[in-house]
Amino acid sequence: MDELAKGESEVETVEQLFSKIRNDFGKTLEEERKIEQLQTIEQGGRTCDEYVQEFKKVARGSSYERRPLIEEFKRGLNGTIRRKLAEAEELPTTIGEWQERAVRLDRNQRQSRAEERMLGRNAAHPGGNAQPRGDFGGGSYGGKREQITW
């Protein structure tokens, strides 16, 4: 303001003015964009590894640190992973610990699902025990029941 009152200015052309504005405010706009991305990024169907990589990329230059960064990371996790982390006996304290544990839980969960599919087990039959099909009580196949004596 003093520059204007004295008729002095460090910019003489419109290009210099725009350059000065970009230098003075450019980081703020970039930072705002990064914060907006942090507030909307979600794991979705991706692995937690993929989510963490994108999260780290977006977090750089966002000015978010410590607790706000952790909260945004947790918000974007899939619900199952987020709940398991919240139920842990000892909660992680740094963003790195949160990310490491989330990745580990996600890998374990995906491995478990893959094993269940491979073994043909499902939630209806815990333990994977085969369940008999049909009525073996003698009535449905029309035959007589035989009694076995030893």
Buried (B, 14 or more C-beta within 10 A) or exposed (E): EEEEEEEEEEEEEEEEEEEEEEEEEEEEEEBEEBBEBBEEBEBEEBEBEBBBEBBEEBBEEBEBEEEEBBEBBBEBBBEEBBEBBEEEEEEBEEBEBBBBBBBEBBEEBEEEEEEEEEEEBEEEEEEEEEEEEEEEEEEEEEEEEEEEEE
